Amino acid sequence: MRDGLGRLLGARARLRWVHQILGGALLMPYFLLASVAVGSAAGGANALSSLPLSLAAYAAALPLAAATGVYGLVRPLSVTAVRAMCAVPGEQLAEGPARTWAARGPASVWWTLHLGVGALVSGMTLAVPPMAVVLIVLPFVSGLREVRLGFGWFHTGVETYTAPLLGIGLLAALTLCAAAAGELLARLAPVLLGPTAADRLAAAEERAADLAVRNRLARELHDAVGHALSAVTLQAAAARRMLERDPGFVREALTAIEDTTRRTVGELDAVLGLLREGDPARPEGATAPAPTLAADLDGLLARTRAAGTTVTAHQEPGPAGDWARLPETTSREAFRIVQEALGNALRHGAGPVDLRITVRAGHDTGRRELEITVTNPPAAPEGREPRTTGGRGLRGAEERAALLGGSVQAGPHGDRWRLRAVLPLAGGDR
């Protein structure tokens, strides 16, 4: 009993009733326009003063509503109203304007149905309660007994005293009609306003783009901040060990720590700039440029050596400055791959590191390729993490290489650990 009353008079039922009255209000412009046309067709009669003509105007207003319902913005407006008033789960409804006819057609049907049903319920809501009140108080107000209200019911005492029951019945019928119409609209909303195949595809593409941006940010943060923290930790540990024996080395290590942290703050600002793209408070060009192989390799090697690790670098065909001829994207991604390889060597390796960066012709394709090889002994000294192949950094390096059509391989190679990356170059590069 309580559940039944809740369905008829609860907060959800009342909101759905308001939703229907809103639909009736939205139909009024169409109805008034149709009334003028129907009245003119009937020889200049007032369509609002005649029930048949009013019904004809109502019927003529529905196609007008259907025609405007095909506009794309009708669907998001309808979805907003349904979510707020009809208690329909949001995931069952589409997002954004209807851009295809597969979405506009059902949205137009919904618009027409909402306005048409809403107009009927609104008309009943305006007419039935006053009539019901008159019927309920009729036995107690003698002056109302001759009021016909369009009916011939009130001429005998028996009929007069049955009027309150009729009034209560009218109110109950109105409530039932409004609840039934609200339930019908709520059930049809996911069918007519739900996402189409095109909507689902667009949502999937948007999510894929969002995941790509998030993965890019994760790679940048890991490579910039992760490498810097590893380098600074080892530099500080080396400085602490040499504090009493070699003050010159300590000064060099502290200088490297200062330079590493300063550069990392700039790189972190560059990553955060991706999140704040379009922020009017951020002047254009204020974000620090991303490091590249041409401009930043020497500094990376110096900071790695300052941590106490010997790094031997072999660069062919020339010194680091010669890498300026590389495409900017290749130079940037190559730097990050070298940075990750050296960071792994600092965190997990032992002994000297051998770095080779060469440009050569591919064995299979004959095209020119940039090859990066970093090797060092795999044994981890006490206090360092054992090396694994499942880290985020290695996955990030693989993703960077894949974006350029290249590859990264990392793992044991004889008695050493090796990371080898191959990045293809365009025909004219180098």
C-alpha positions as CSV (number, residue, x, y, z in Angstrom):
1,M,0.0,0.0,0.0
2,R,2.7,2.4,1.0
3,D,4.7,1.5,-2.2
4,G,1.7,2.2,-4.3
5,L,1.1,5.6,-2.7
6,G,4.8,6.4,-3.2
7,R,4.5,5.6,-6.9
8,L,1.5,7.9,-7.2
9,L,2.3,10.7,-4.8
10,G,6.0,10.4,-4.0
11,A,8.8,12.8,-4.9
12,R,9.7,11.0,-8.1
13,A,6.0,11.0,-9.2
14,R,5.7,14.7,-8.5
15,L,8.8,15.5,-10.5
16,R,7.6,13.5,-13.4
17,W,4.3,15.3,-13.2
18,V,6.2,18.6,-13.4
19,H,8.1,17.3,-16.3
20,Q,4.9,16.6,-18.2
21,I,3.6,20.1,-17.4
22,L,6.8,21.5,-18.8
23,G,6.1,19.5,-22.0
24,G,2.6,21.1,-22.2
25,A,4.1,24.6,-21.8
26,L,6.6,23.9,-24.6
27,L,3.8,22.8,-26.9
28,M,1.9,26.1,-26.4
29,P,3.7,28.1,-29.2
30,Y,3.0,25.3,-31.7
31,F,-0.6,25.0,-30.5
32,L,-1.2,28.8,-30.8
33,L,0.2,28.8,-34.3
34,A,-1.9,25.8,-35.3
35,S,-5.0,27.4,-33.7
36,V,-4.6,30.4,-36.1
37,A,-4.3,28.1,-39.1
38,V,-7.2,25.9,-38.0
39,G,-9.4,29.0,-37.2
40,S,-8.6,30.5,-40.6
41,A,-9.5,27.2,-42.4
42,A,-12.8,27.1,-40.5
43,G,-13.8,30.5,-41.8
44,G,-12.2,32.8,-39.3
45,A,-13.6,31.0,-36.2
46,N,-11.9,31.1,-32.8
47,A,-10.4,27.7,-32.5
48,L,-9.9,28.1,-28.7
49,S,-13.7,28.5,-28.1
50,S,-14.6,25.2,-29.8
51,L,-13.6,21.8,-28.5
52,P,-13.5,20.2,-31.9
53,L,-11.4,23.0,-33.3
54,S,-9.1,22.9,-30.3
55,L,-8.5,19.2,-30.8
56,A,-7.8,19.8,-34.4
57,A,-5.3,22.5,-33.5
58,Y,-3.7,20.1,-31.0
59,A,-3.4,17.5,-33.7
60,A,-1.9,20.0,-36.1
61,A,0.7,21.2,-33.5
62,L,2.3,17.8,-33.1
63,P,3.8,17.7,-36.7
64,L,5.2,21.2,-36.1
65,A,6.8,20.0,-32.9
66,A,8.2,16.9,-34.7
67,A,9.8,19.1,-37.4
68,T,11.7,21.2,-34.8
69,G,12.6,18.1,-32.9
70,V,15.2,17.1,-35.5
71,Y,17.5,19.9,-34.5
72,G,20.6,18.6,-32.8
73,L,20.3,20.6,-29.6
74,V,16.9,19.2,-28.8
75,R,18.4,16.0,-27.6
76,P,20.8,17.4,-24.9
77,L,17.9,19.7,-23.7
78,S,15.6,16.7,-23.4
79,V,18.3,14.6,-21.7
80,T,18.9,17.2,-19.1
81,A,15.3,17.4,-18.3
82,V,14.9,13.6,-18.1
83,R,17.9,13.2,-15.8
84,A,16.6,15.9,-13.5
85,M,13.0,15.0,-13.3
86,C,12.4,11.4,-14.5
87,A,14.8,9.4,-12.4
88,V,16.4,7.8,-15.4
89,P,20.1,6.7,-14.9
90,G,22.4,9.0,-16.7
91,E,24.4,6.1,-18.3
92,Q,21.3,5.1,-20.3
93,L,21.1,8.5,-22.0
94,A,23.2,10.0,-24.8
95,E,25.7,12.8,-24.3
96,G,25.9,15.8,-26.6
97,P,23.9,17.0,-29.6
98,A,22.4,14.6,-32.1
99,R,24.6,14.8,-35.2
100,T,23.2,11.9,-37.3
101,W,19.7,11.2,-38.5
102,A,19.9,7.9,-36.6
103,A,19.9,10.0,-33.5
104,R,17.8,13.0,-34.6
105,G,14.8,10.8,-35.6
106,P,14.3,9.2,-32.2
107,A,15.0,12.5,-30.5
108,S,12.2,14.1,-32.6
109,V,9.9,11.2,-31.6
110,W,10.7,11.8,-28.0
111,W,10.2,15.6,-28.3
112,T,6.8,15.1,-29.9
113,L,5.7,12.5,-27.4
114,H,6.8,14.6,-24.4
115,L,5.0,17.7,-25.7
116,G,1.9,15.8,-26.8
117,V,1.5,13.8,-23.6
118,G,2.5,16.8,-21.5
119,A,-0.2,18.9,-23.1
120,L,-2.9,16.4,-22.3
121,V,-1.8,16.0,-18.7
122,S,-1.4,19.8,-18.4
123,G,-4.9,20.4,-19.7
124,M,-6.3,17.8,-17.2
125,T,-4.3,19.4,-14.4
126,L,-5.8,22.8,-15.1
127,A,-9.4,21.5,-15.6
128,V,-9.9,18.6,-13.2
129,P,-8.9,20.1,-9.8
130,P,-11.4,23.0,-9.9
131,M,-14.2,20.7,-11.2
132,A,-13.4,18.2,-8.4
133,V,-13.5,20.9,-5.7
134,V,-16.9,22.1,-6.9
135,L,-18.2,18.5,-6.8
136,I,-16.8,17.8,-3.4
137,V,-18.3,20.9,-1.8
138,L,-21.5,20.8,-3.8
139,P,-23.6,19.2,-0.9
140,F,-22.6,22.0,1.4
141,V,-22.9,25.0,-0.8
142,S,-26.4,25.4,-2.1
143,G,-25.5,28.1,-4.6
144,L,-23.5,25.6,-6.6
145,R,-26.3,23.2,-7.1
146,E,-27.6,25.0,-10.2
147,V,-24.1,25.3,-11.7
148,R,-24.0,22.9,-14.6
149,L,-20.3,23.0,-15.5
150,G,-21.3,21.6,-18.8
151,F,-23.2,18.7,-17.3
152,G,-26.8,18.1,-16.2
153,W,-26.1,16.2,-13.1
154,F,-27.2,18.4,-10.2
155,H,-31.0,18.5,-10.2
156,T,-31.9,15.8,-7.6
157,G,-30.8,15.3,-4.1
158,V,-29.4,11.8,-4.7
159,E,-27.2,13.1,-7.5
160,T,-26.1,16.0,-5.4
161,Y,-24.9,13.9,-2.6
162,T,-23.0,11.5,-4.9
163,A,-21.0,14.5,-6.3
164,P,-18.2,14.3,-3.7
165,L,-17.5,10.7,-4.7
166,L,-17.3,11.8,-8.3
167,G,-15.0,14.6,-7.4
168,I,-12.6,12.3,-5.5
169,G,-12.7,9.9,-8.4
170,L,-11.7,12.6,-10.8
171,L,-8.7,13.5,-8.7
172,A,-7.7,9.9,-8.4
173,A,-8.1,9.4,-12.1
174,L,-5.9,12.5,-12.8
175,T,-3.2,11.2,-10.4
176,L,-3.3,7.8,-12.0
177,C,-3.1,9.3,-15.5
178,A,-0.1,11.5,-14.6
179,A,1.7,8.6,-12.9
180,A,1.1,6.3,-15.8
181,A,2.2,8.9,-18.3
182,G,5.4,9.6,-16.2
183,E,6.2,5.9,-16.1
184,L,5.7,5.6,-19.9
185,L,8.0,8.5,-20.6
186,A,10.6,7.2,-18.2
187,R,10.6,3.8,-19.9
188,L,10.8,5.3,-23.4
189,A,13.5,7.8,-22.6
190,P,16.5,5.3,-22.8
191,V,15.0,3.9,-26.0
192,L,14.6,7.3,-27.8
193,L,17.4,9.3,-26.1
194,G,19.9,6.6,-25.5
195,P,23.3,6.6,-27.3
196,T,23.4,5.4,-30.9
197,A,26.2,3.3,-32.4
198,A,27.8,6.6,-33.6
199,D,27.6,8.1,-30.1
200,R,29.3,5.0,-28.6
201,L,32.0,5.2,-31.3
202,A,32.6,8.9,-30.5
203,A,32.7,8.2,-26.8
204,A,35.2,5.4,-27.4
205,E,37.4,7.6,-29.5
206,E,37.2,10.4,-26.9
207,R,38.2,8.0,-24.2
208,A,41.1,6.6,-26.3
209,A,42.3,10.2,-26.9
210,D,42.1,10.9,-23.2
211,L,44.0,7.8,-22.3
212,A,46.7,8.7,-24.9
213,V,47.1,12.1,-23.2
214,R,47.3,10.5,-19.8
215,N,49.9,8.0,-20.9
216,R,51.9,10.7,-22.5
217,L,51.8,12.7,-19.2
218,A,52.8,9.5,-17.3
219,R,55.8,8.9,-19.5
220,E,56.9,12.5,-19.2
221,L,56.6,12.6,-15.4
222,H,58.3,9.2,-15.0
223,D,61.2,10.1,-17.3
224,A,61.8,13.6,-16.1
225,V,61.0,13.4,-12.4
226,G,61.9,9.7,-11.9
227,H,65.4,10.0,-13.5
228,A,66.1,13.2,-11.6
229,L,65.2,11.7,-8.2
230,S,67.3,8.7,-8.9
231,A,70.3,10.9,-10.0
232,V,69.9,13.3,-7.0
233,T,69.7,10.4,-4.5
234,L,72.8,8.7,-5.8
235,Q,74.7,12.1,-6.1
236,A,73.8,12.9,-2.5
237,A,74.9,9.4,-1.4
238,A,78.2,9.7,-3.2
239,A,78.8,13.2,-1.8
240,R,78.1,11.9,1.8
241,R,80.6,9.0,1.3
242,M,83.3,11.4,0.0
243,L,82.6,14.3,2.4
244,E,85.8,13.9,4.4
245,R,88.1,12.5,1.7
246,D,87.4,14.5,-1.4
247,P,85.8,18.0,-0.9
248,G,86.2,18.8,-4.6
249,F,84.1,15.8,-5.5
250,V,81.4,16.9,-3.0
251,R,81.3,20.3,-4.5
252,E,80.9,18.8,-7.9
253,A,78.1,16.5,-6.7
254,L,76.3,19.4,-5.0
255,T,76.6,21.4,-8.2
256,A,75.1,18.5,-10.2
257,I,72.3,18.2,-7.7
258,E,71.5,21.9,-8.0
259,D,71.6,21.7,-11.8
260,T,69.5,18.5,-11.9
261,T,66.7,19.9,-9.6
262,R,66.7,23.2,-11.6
263,R,66.3,21.4,-14.9
264,T,63.7,19.0,-13.5
265,V,61.6,21.9,-12.2
266,G,61.6,23.3,-15.8
267,E,60.6,19.9,-17.2
268,L,57.9,19.5,-14.6
269,D,56.5,22.9,-15.6
270,A,56.5,21.7,-19.3
271,V,54.5,18.6,-18.4
272,L,52.1,20.7,-16.3
273,G,51.8,23.0,-19.2
274,L,50.1,20.2,-21.1
275,L,47.4,20.1,-18.5
276,R,47.0,23.9,-18.5
277,E,46.9,24.3,-22.3
278,G,44.8,27.3,-23.1
279,D,45.1,28.8,-19.6
280,P,44.9,32.6,-20.1
281,A,47.0,33.1,-17.0
282,R,49.9,31.2,-18.6
283,P,51.7,33.4,-21.3
284,E,52.4,31.6,-24.6
285,G,55.9,30.2,-24.7
286,A,56.3,30.4,-20.9
287,T,56.6,26.6,-20.7
288,A,60.2,25.3,-20.8
289,P,61.1,23.4,-24.0
290,A,61.4,19.6,-23.8
291,P,65.0,18.4,-23.7
292,T,66.5,16.9,-26.9
293,L,69.5,14.8,-27.8
294,A,71.2,17.6,-29.5
295,A,70.9,20.2,-26.8
296,D,70.9,18.2,-23.5
297,L,72.9,15.0,-24.0
298,D,76.1,16.4,-22.6
299,G,74.4,17.7,-19.5
300,L,72.7,14.3,-18.9
301,L,76.0,12.5,-19.1
302,A,77.6,15.0,-16.8
303,R,74.9,14.6,-14.2
304,T,75.0,10.8,-14.4
305,R,78.8,10.9,-13.9
306,A,78.4,13.2,-10.9
307,A,76.6,10.4,-9.2
308,G,79.8,8.4,-9.2
309,T,79.0,6.2,-12.2
310,T,81.5,5.9,-15.0
311,V,79.8,6.5,-18.4
312,T,81.7,5.9,-21.7
313,A,79.9,7.6,-24.6
314,H,80.5,6.6,-28.3
315,Q,78.7,8.8,-30.8
316,E,78.9,8.3,-34.5
317,P,79.2,10.0,-36.9
318,G,80.2,12.9,-34.7
319,P,79.9,14.7,-31.4
320,A,76.6,15.5,-29.6
321,G,76.3,18.8,-31.4
322,D,76.0,16.9,-34.7
323,W,72.6,15.6,-33.5
324,A,71.1,19.0,-34.2
325,R,70.3,17.7,-37.7
326,L,67.9,15.1,-36.3
327,P,64.2,15.8,-36.5
328,E,63.0,17.5,-33.3
329,T,60.6,14.7,-32.5
330,T,63.2,12.0,-33.0
331,S,65.8,14.0,-31.0
332,R,63.4,14.5,-28.1
333,E,62.2,10.9,-27.9
334,A,65.8,9.6,-28.3
335,F,66.9,11.8,-25.4
336,R,64.1,10.3,-23.2
337,I,65.1,6.8,-24.1
338,V,68.8,7.5,-23.2
339,Q,67.6,9.1,-20.0
340,E,65.6,6.1,-19.0
341,A,68.5,3.7,-19.9
342,L,70.9,5.7,-17.8
343,G,68.4,6.0,-15.0
344,N,68.0,2.2,-14.9
345,A,71.8,1.9,-14.8
346,L,71.9,4.2,-11.8
347,R,69.1,2.5,-9.9
348,H,69.8,-1.2,-10.7
349,G,73.2,-1.6,-12.3
350,A,76.8,-1.9,-11.0
351,G,80.0,-0.8,-12.7
352,P,80.7,1.4,-15.7
353,V,78.0,2.2,-18.3
354,D,78.7,2.0,-22.1
355,L,76.5,4.3,-24.3
356,R,76.6,4.1,-28.1
357,I,74.5,6.3,-30.4
358,T,75.0,5.7,-34.1
359,V,73.3,6.4,-37.4
360,R,73.4,3.4,-39.7
361,A,71.6,1.7,-42.5
362,G,68.9,-0.8,-41.4
363,H,69.8,-4.4,-42.0
364,D,66.4,-5.3,-43.4
365,T,65.1,-2.1,-45.0
366,G,68.2,-0.3,-46.0
367,R,66.8,2.9,-44.5
368,R,68.8,5.0,-42.1
369,E,68.2,4.4,-38.5
370,L,69.3,5.9,-35.2
371,E,70.5,3.1,-32.9
372,I,70.9,3.6,-29.1
373,T,72.7,0.9,-27.1
374,V,73.3,1.1,-23.3
375,T,75.1,-1.7,-21.5
376,N,76.4,-2.2,-18.0
377,P,76.9,-5.1,-15.5
378,P,73.6,-6.4,-14.2
379,A,74.7,-7.2,-10.7
380,A,73.1,-4.9,-8.2
381,P,75.3,-3.7,-5.3
382,E,74.0,-3.6,-1.7
383,G,71.3,-0.9,-1.3
384,R,70.2,-0.9,-4.9
385,E,67.0,-2.4,-6.3
386,P,67.4,-5.6,-8.4
387,R,66.8,-5.0,-12.0
388,T,63.5,-6.1,-13.6
389,T,62.0,-5.9,-17.1
390,G,58.5,-4.9,-16.0
391,G,59.0,-1.2,-15.0
392,R,57.0,1.6,-16.2
393,G,60.1,3.3,-17.6
394,L,60.8,0.5,-20.0
395,R,57.2,0.4,-21.2
396,G,57.4,4.1,-21.7
397,A,60.6,3.8,-23.8
398,E,58.9,1.1,-25.9
399,E,55.9,3.4,-26.4
400,R,58.1,6.3,-27.4
401,A,59.9,4.2,-30.0
402,A,56.7,2.7,-31.3
403,L,55.3,6.2,-31.9
404,L,58.2,6.7,-34.4
405,G,57.9,3.3,-35.9
406,G,60.9,1.9,-34.0
407,S,61.5,-0.6,-31.2
408,V,63.2,-1.1,-27.9
409,Q,64.7,-4.3,-26.5
410,A,65.9,-4.7,-22.9
411,G,67.3,-7.6,-21.1
412,P,70.4,-9.7,-20.3
413,H,73.0,-9.8,-23.1
414,G,75.8,-12.1,-22.3
415,D,77.3,-11.1,-18.9
416,R,75.8,-7.6,-19.2
417,W,72.5,-5.9,-19.2
418,R,71.6,-4.1,-22.5
419,L,68.9,-1.7,-23.7
420,R,68.8,-1.3,-27.5
421,A,66.6,1.1,-29.3
422,V,66.2,1.6,-33.0
423,L,64.4,4.7,-34.4
424,P,63.9,5.0,-38.2
425,L,65.0,8.2,-39.9
426,A,63.4,9.8,-42.9
427,G,65.3,9.4,-46.2
428,G,66.8,12.9,-46.0
429,D,67.7,12.9,-42.3
430,R,71.4,12.8,-41.5
